[in-house]
Amino acid sequence: GYDIIDLWSKWDPSKLYVSISIDEIGVRSEYVRYGTVWNNFSNNIKILTNIFNSTTAIKNPSRFNVSANIVVSIFNVNRLPEIISYLMDINFIREEYNFDNFLLAPEGNMRNGIYNLELYPIEQRQKIKEKILNFIGKYPVNIDGHFKQILEKLDNPEPPDKNKIKEFLDDVGKKDKIRNQNLLEVIPELQCLVDYVS
């Protein structure tokens, strides 16, 4: 087989763009993306980070482009500060990229919209918005643009569709049964959805 790192070292750095897809960290990552083994995934990110930080592993590492893509949904919108902070702590998101080498992509109407962050009740949306604004206010650079769509969704004045919430809970309940998992044990803040439709 081939060692991808070995191959990368032979490429023109200006033509290499590496993007990781990460929607959560730790045990939550293993829930949101079933099949993920967090220790393996996090080790791979750290290997990638170390390579791009090393002046000996690859020529001109600063010319390589690396970024993180985060799909924002009902599962993780409340945890964006923690996810981004983790990537900063391991030096993946860093000054070399002006601390903005990440993208936030809101979950749209895929899966009939049942993972949309707007399923949160209005009160919870506002709490999440305050948490995000507090995080943005303390960030090293201006990242307002990254969060624009997320904040607009959190500001939606319409209450969530109870039928959609029930559909969501039914969907994850069926998957939990097959996978021997429990949504509320892993993401307890989603108890508010159960309470909302009770």
C-alpha positions as CSV (number, residue, x, y, z in Angstrom):
1,G,0.0,0.0,0.0
2,Y,0.9,3.7,-0.2
3,D,1.6,6.1,2.7
4,I,-0.4,9.2,1.9
5,I,2.0,11.3,3.9
6,D,4.9,10.1,1.8
7,L,3.0,10.9,-1.4
8,W,2.0,14.4,-0.1
9,S,5.7,15.2,0.6
10,K,6.4,14.8,-3.1
11,W,3.7,17.3,-4.2
12,D,3.9,20.9,-5.0
13,P,2.6,22.4,-1.6
14,S,0.7,25.1,-3.4
15,K,-1.5,22.5,-5.0
16,L,-2.4,20.5,-1.9
17,Y,-5.6,21.4,0.1
18,V,-6.5,19.1,2.9
19,S,-9.9,19.5,4.7
20,I,-11.1,17.4,7.6
21,S,-14.7,16.8,8.3
22,I,-15.5,17.0,12.0
23,D,-18.9,17.4,13.6
24,E,-18.1,16.6,17.2
25,I,-15.4,15.5,19.6
26,G,-15.0,12.6,22.0
27,V,-17.9,10.2,22.6
28,R,-20.3,12.6,20.9
29,S,-18.3,12.2,17.7
30,E,-18.9,8.5,17.9
31,Y,-22.6,9.1,18.3
32,V,-23.1,11.7,15.6
33,R,-21.1,9.8,13.1
34,Y,-21.7,6.2,13.9
35,G,-18.7,4.1,13.2
36,T,-16.2,6.7,14.2
37,V,-13.5,5.6,16.6
38,W,-12.6,8.9,18.3
39,N,-9.1,7.9,19.4
40,N,-8.1,6.9,15.9
41,F,-9.7,10.0,14.3
42,S,-8.2,12.4,16.8
43,N,-4.8,10.8,16.4
44,N,-5.0,11.3,12.6
45,I,-5.9,14.9,13.1
46,K,-2.9,15.4,15.4
47,I,-0.6,13.6,12.9
48,L,-1.8,15.9,10.2
49,T,-1.4,18.9,12.5
50,N,2.2,17.9,13.4
51,I,3.1,17.4,9.7
52,F,1.9,20.8,8.7
53,N,3.7,22.4,11.7
54,S,7.0,20.6,11.0
55,T,9.7,22.3,8.9
56,T,11.4,18.9,8.3
57,A,8.5,16.6,7.3
58,I,7.5,18.6,4.2
59,K,9.1,21.4,2.4
60,N,7.5,24.8,2.9
61,P,4.6,23.5,5.1
62,S,3.2,27.0,5.5
63,R,2.2,26.9,1.8
64,F,-0.1,23.9,2.4
65,N,-3.8,24.6,3.0
66,V,-5.6,22.8,5.7
67,S,-9.1,23.4,7.0
68,A,-11.9,21.9,9.0
69,N,-15.5,21.5,7.8
70,I,-18.2,21.3,10.5
71,V,-21.8,20.4,9.5
72,V,-24.0,22.2,12.1
73,S,-27.1,20.4,13.2
74,I,-29.4,19.8,16.2
75,F,-26.7,17.5,17.5
76,N,-23.8,20.0,17.7
77,V,-24.9,23.6,17.4
78,N,-24.7,24.0,21.2
79,R,-21.1,22.7,21.1
80,L,-19.5,24.8,18.4
81,P,-17.3,26.7,20.8
82,E,-16.0,23.4,22.3
83,I,-15.3,21.9,18.9
84,I,-13.5,24.9,17.5
85,S,-11.6,25.4,20.8
86,Y,-10.4,21.7,20.6
87,L,-9.0,22.4,17.1
88,M,-7.2,25.4,18.4
89,D,-5.9,23.5,21.4
90,I,-4.2,21.0,19.1
91,N,-3.0,23.8,16.9
92,F,-5.0,22.8,13.8
93,I,-6.8,26.1,13.8
94,R,-3.9,28.5,14.2
95,E,-2.4,31.9,13.6
96,E,-0.8,30.8,10.3
97,Y,-4.3,30.6,8.9
98,N,-5.5,33.7,10.8
99,F,-7.4,31.4,13.1
100,D,-10.2,31.1,10.5
101,N,-9.3,27.8,8.6
102,F,-12.7,26.3,9.3
103,L,-16.1,26.3,7.6
104,L,-19.6,26.0,9.2
105,A,-22.2,24.4,7.0
106,P,-25.7,24.4,8.5
107,E,-27.7,21.2,8.1
108,G,-30.4,22.0,5.6
109,N,-33.4,20.0,4.5
110,M,-31.5,16.7,4.2
111,R,-33.3,13.9,6.0
112,N,-36.5,15.9,5.6
113,G,-35.0,18.6,7.8
114,I,-35.3,16.6,11.0
115,Y,-31.7,17.4,12.0
116,N,-32.1,21.1,11.5
117,L,-30.9,23.2,14.4
118,E,-34.1,25.2,14.3
119,L,-35.8,22.2,16.0
120,Y,-34.6,23.7,19.3
121,P,-37.3,25.6,21.1
122,I,-36.9,29.4,20.9
123,E,-35.7,29.8,24.5
124,Q,-32.9,27.2,23.9
125,R,-32.0,28.8,20.6
126,Q,-31.5,32.1,22.3
127,K,-29.3,30.5,25.0
128,I,-27.2,28.9,22.3
129,K,-26.9,32.2,20.5
130,E,-25.7,34.0,23.6
131,K,-23.1,31.2,24.1
132,I,-21.9,31.6,20.5
133,L,-21.8,35.4,20.7
134,N,-19.7,35.2,23.9
135,F,-17.3,32.8,22.1
136,I,-17.1,35.1,19.1
137,G,-16.4,38.1,21.3
138,K,-13.4,36.4,22.8
139,Y,-12.0,34.9,19.6
140,P,-8.6,36.2,18.4
141,V,-9.9,37.5,15.1
142,N,-13.3,38.5,13.6
143,I,-15.2,35.4,12.6
144,D,-18.7,36.9,12.4
145,G,-19.0,35.8,8.8
146,H,-18.5,32.1,9.7
147,F,-21.5,32.2,12.1
148,K,-23.8,34.4,10.0
149,Q,-26.1,31.6,8.8
150,I,-26.1,29.8,12.1
151,L,-27.1,33.0,14.0
152,E,-29.8,33.7,11.5
153,K,-31.3,30.3,12.1
154,L,-31.1,30.7,15.8
155,D,-32.9,34.0,15.5
156,N,-35.8,32.4,13.6
157,P,-38.9,33.7,15.5
158,E,-41.0,30.7,14.5
159,P,-41.5,28.0,17.1
160,P,-40.2,24.5,16.1
161,D,-42.6,22.1,14.3
162,K,-43.6,19.5,16.9
163,N,-44.2,16.9,14.2
164,K,-40.6,17.3,13.0
165,I,-39.3,16.9,16.5
166,K,-41.4,13.7,16.9
167,E,-40.0,12.5,13.6
168,F,-36.5,13.3,14.8
169,L,-36.9,11.5,18.1
170,D,-38.5,8.5,16.3
171,D,-35.6,8.4,13.8
172,V,-32.9,8.5,16.5
173,G,-34.8,6.1,18.7
174,K,-34.9,3.5,16.0
175,K,-31.1,3.9,15.3
176,D,-30.3,3.9,19.0
177,K,-32.1,0.5,19.3
178,I,-30.2,-1.0,16.5
179,R,-26.8,0.5,17.6
180,N,-27.4,0.0,21.4
181,Q,-27.0,3.7,22.0
182,N,-28.9,6.3,23.9
183,L,-29.3,9.9,22.5
184,L,-29.9,11.5,25.9
185,E,-27.0,9.8,27.6
186,V,-24.6,11.2,25.0
187,I,-26.3,14.6,24.3
188,P,-28.4,15.3,27.4
189,E,-29.3,18.9,26.3
190,L,-31.7,17.4,23.8
191,Q,-34.0,16.4,26.6
192,C,-35.6,19.8,25.9
193,L,-37.0,18.3,22.7
194,V,-38.7,15.5,24.6
195,D,-40.1,18.0,27.1
196,Y,-41.3,20.2,24.3
197,V,-43.5,17.6,22.7
198,S,-44.6,15.9,25.9
